[in-house]
Structures are given as C-alpha cells and as structure tokens.
C-alpha cells in the first residue's frame, strides 16, 4: 500500500537548513524567543541556512497584525534568515495559506492509496468516547469510530462535514533527537489516528509542516518539547511519502513561577511590549543565554556573539522558570 506513495526524495541539501516558523495567532513572547534563539544558533553556528515560514492555517485565531510583528520581533532579537516572505527565495511562498495547492496534492496522494479515511467525529465525540481521562496537553486517543471507512466512502457522506484522518501504523518509530536522545513511540497505540485535513478543508498542522519542510529542504527542526509527539506523527507521513525526515531537536519550554508553560496568566511577556518599554534586545538575549547554559551571567550580549562557542549540549534539561526579570 505504501509503495505507491513513494517518490524520489528531494535532492540532498548542500548545507544544514533550519527554519523559524511563527504562528500569527497572537504576539510572540519570551518563551518563543528562547526557542527561536536556540534554533537560529544551532543552524548558524554550523554555517547553515535559515528559512522563515509563517504558519497561518489556524484561521479562526490568526491575527492580521501578528505576521509583521513576528518578523519585527525576530529582527529586534538579531535573528536573520535567508528565505522568507519579506525577501523571497526559491521556495516561495513562505506563508502557508498561500501554499494550499501543495497540501491538497499531498492529501490526494494519501486518498488515492486509501491510507486516510473520512471521520465525522467532533472533538466532543472523541472526548465522550474516551475510556479514561487523559492528562497533559495531548487529547484522548482516537477510539477508531470511523476507522472502517475507506477513502471512497467520503462521497456517500454527501453534505455531512468530515475531516480526513490517517490510518496510523502499529509499529514503533525511533527519533534520534539532538537534545533528548533516542526516543521511541508507537503512533497507533500511544497517539492514535490523527487528522491531516480539517472539516472545513484546511490542511492540518501535521500534513502542512511535513510538506513544507520537505519542499524547503529543511534538515533540522528545533522546537519546544511539547511538540515531541508531533515528530512521531510526522514520521508516519515522511515514510508514506518516501521523503527523508529532518533531524529533530526538542528543547525545554519557558514556564512561569507556577511551573506551567508561559502564558497571559503570568503577566505581559510579549516581545513587542519589551521593545515598547525600551528594553534592549541584548538584555533579553543575555538572560536567555544564561537560561540556556551558554553564559554564566545575564550580561547583555548579542545573538551573533553566542555563535562561536554555541553547544546545544549546554542546555539544561529542565524548563526555564521566568520570574519577570525584565519587567
């Protein structure tokens, strides 16, 4: 079944290629800044290229002003890129909502070989069918209500709304994470079948990022460790398409004093607010460098000054607790 999806992988990149991929659903905050800094340092310290991509498919939550503000925040931090919506490049467009044809073509390939099926379950349906409460950020395991359907059954649903869900494989995948190390997970048993296209026809996150990272030649994805399960879902797609997956690095998040991931409840930690308050970018970079084990003090420093001796192994394994040091 999977063999008919195989294509010749994209040409091997000549260099390390990383990406910065803000989602314009709101303002970027200090937690985002720390992950962007690490992603940028990891690639630039090895003479790699950076792609800036705007991930704006979560349409109900996307804010029109947030795209330009995210780029302003990154520039203020001293982070640059080689391809992006503002400077163009060979893989344009760099805005996901302008790349829908690519995702629809990929979805059609999955549909043609019957590895996806139409799912009419709502989120409340999945929650109601869950056999037990599920802790953490991940939702409950999909109970398989619609799994007996084939891709062709979509026609019989008429006007009834449905999402496309992938039939995940019952096998263990291994991720050799640059920071966490070797991690294994069985997607079918531990994560369940997942959505690749929403009921409104919008491609879901997992499908879009796999298509984009492949098309843009991304060789390294560094992001927060809350997205580690996504790496295994994405491996399912890479294997189906016959594409080489990037190397992953999942790093600890920034949390508030209560130990929960940084959010509005912890006060105003927006990068744009710091800029308006006259905080120097070097001051924030200095604090982040200390939190990452790259410097012994929070002395102001530029991102570029951290390149010479950057080492991801110096990063502490625990989340960084932000105590409003810059407020």
Helices and strands as residue ranges (DSSP letters): G 2-5, E 17-20, H 30-44, E 49-52, G 59-61, H 66-77, G 96-98, H 100-112, E 116-119, H 123-129, G 151-157, E 163-166, E 172-177, E 181-186, H 187-190, E 195-197, H 205-215, E 220-224, G 225-227, H 228-241, E 247-251, E 254-255, G 264-266, H 271-276, H 281-291, G 304-306, G 312-314, E 320-321
